[in-house]
Amino acid sequence: MSETLHVGDSQTVPLRFSQEDVIGFAQISGDANPLHLDAEYAAGTIFKRPIMHGMLSASVFSRVLGMDFPGPGTIYLSQSLNFKAPMYVDTNYIARLTILSIQGHRAMIETVIEDEAGKITLQGEAEVMHRERFKAE
């Protein structure tokens, strides 16, 4: 297994979702809100165009935590999410995960998504457990 992770370690991941991703998420989740799927409807809202499902954007955290940071064997215990700004399809974003604290085999990880200008669109914290990558500090 990879090396032990420490407070302050971080991982950044580029992300971009397509309208097909949004449609697929709507089908899986059952959330067919026209704000996500109907450009004509969305044009009449404060956003002026369709926005992505917040939970679709947050799904990147599950992928990163489970596959890369800390990686396979991770148990996802909790996640807080604060949606700060809308996210749009076919737009580049950066997900950043940073270890805030470690106690035993558990860690609190800051989870953030920013647009290319550095504006935070989503911010929260995840609590995860990994028996090999986290050791009490």
C-alpha positions in Angstrom: 0.0 0.0 0.0 1.1 3.6 -0.5 2.7 5.7 2.1 1.0 7.2 5.2 -0.8 10.5 4.6 -0.4 13.5 6.9 -2.2 16.7 7.9 -1.8 19.2 5.1 -1.4 16.6 2.4 -3.7 17.5 -0.6 -4.8 16.2 -3.9 -6.2 18.3 -6.8 -8.2 16.9 -9.7 -9.5 18.6 -12.8 -13.2 18.0 -13.6 -15.7 18.8 -16.3 -19.2 17.4 -16.8 -21.2 17.2 -20.0 -24.9 17.6 -20.5 -25.0 13.8 -21.1 -23.6 13.4 -17.5 -26.4 15.6 -16.2 -29.0 13.6 -18.1 -27.6 10.4 -16.8 -27.5 11.7 -13.2 -31.1 12.8 -13.6 -32.1 9.3 -14.7 -30.2 7.6 -11.9 -31.3 10.0 -9.1 -34.8 10.7 -10.4 -34.2 14.5 -10.1 -35.5 15.8 -13.4 -35.8 19.4 -12.3 -36.1 21.4 -15.5 -33.5 23.8 -14.0 -30.9 21.1 -14.9 -32.4 19.8 -18.1 -34.5 22.5 -20.0 -32.6 25.5 -21.4 -35.8 27.4 -22.1 -37.0 26.9 -18.5 -33.6 27.8 -17.1 -33.4 31.0 -19.2 -36.2 32.3 -17.1 -34.4 31.8 -13.8 -31.7 33.7 -12.0 -29.1 31.4 -13.6 -30.2 32.1 -17.2 -29.1 28.6 -18.3 -29.2 25.1 -17.0 -27.1 24.4 -13.9 -25.7 21.0 -12.8 -27.1 19.0 -10.0 -25.1 19.9 -6.9 -24.8 16.2 -5.9 -23.4 15.4 -9.4 -20.6 17.9 -8.8 -20.0 16.5 -5.3 -19.7 13.0 -6.7 -16.1 13.8 -7.6 -15.2 13.5 -3.9 -16.4 9.9 -3.8 -14.2 9.0 -6.8 -11.1 10.8 -5.5 -11.5 9.4 -1.9 -12.2 5.9 -3.0 -9.6 5.6 -5.8 -6.8 8.0 -5.2 -6.7 10.0 -1.9 -6.5 8.0 0.3 -7.6 5.3 -2.2 -8.9 1.8 -2.3 -10.0 0.6 1.1 -11.4 4.0 2.1 -14.6 4.0 4.2 -16.6 7.2 3.6 -18.2 8.1 6.9 -19.7 11.5 6.4 -19.7 14.6 4.1 -20.9 18.2 4.7 -21.6 20.3 1.6 -22.1 24.0 1.1 -23.1 25.0 -2.4 -21.6 28.5 -3.0 -22.2 29.1 -6.7 -23.8 27.3 -9.6 -21.8 24.9 -11.8 -22.4 24.6 -15.5 -21.7 21.8 -18.0 -18.8 21.9 -20.4 -16.9 24.1 -17.9 -13.5 23.3 -16.3 -13.3 23.1 -12.5 -10.7 21.9 -10.0 -11.5 19.7 -7.0 -9.1 20.1 -4.1 -9.0 17.8 -1.1 -6.8 18.6 1.9 -6.3 16.6 5.1 -7.3 18.8 8.1 -6.9 16.3 10.9 -6.1 12.7 11.7 -7.1 10.7 14.7 -6.2 7.1 14.6 -7.3 5.6 11.3 -9.8 8.5 10.6 -9.3 11.8 8.9 -11.2 15.0 8.3 -10.7 16.2 4.8 -11.6 19.6 3.4 -13.4 19.2 0.0 -13.6 22.1 -2.3 -14.5 22.7 -6.0 -13.3 26.0 -7.6 -13.8 27.4 -11.1 -10.9 28.4 -13.3 -10.9 31.9 -11.7 -10.5 30.4 -8.2 -14.1 31.1 -7.1 -15.3 28.4 -4.7 -18.5 26.7 -6.0 -18.7 23.9 -3.4 -17.1 23.6 0.0 -17.4 21.0 2.7 -15.7 18.4 4.8 -15.5 14.6 4.6 -14.7 12.2 7.3 -13.1 9.0 6.1 -11.4 6.0 7.6 -8.4 4.1 6.1 -6.5 1.6 8.2 -3.3 1.7 6.2 -3.0 5.3 5.0 -3.8 7.1 8.3 -1.9 6.6 11.5 -2.3 8.7 14.6 0.0 11.7 14.5 
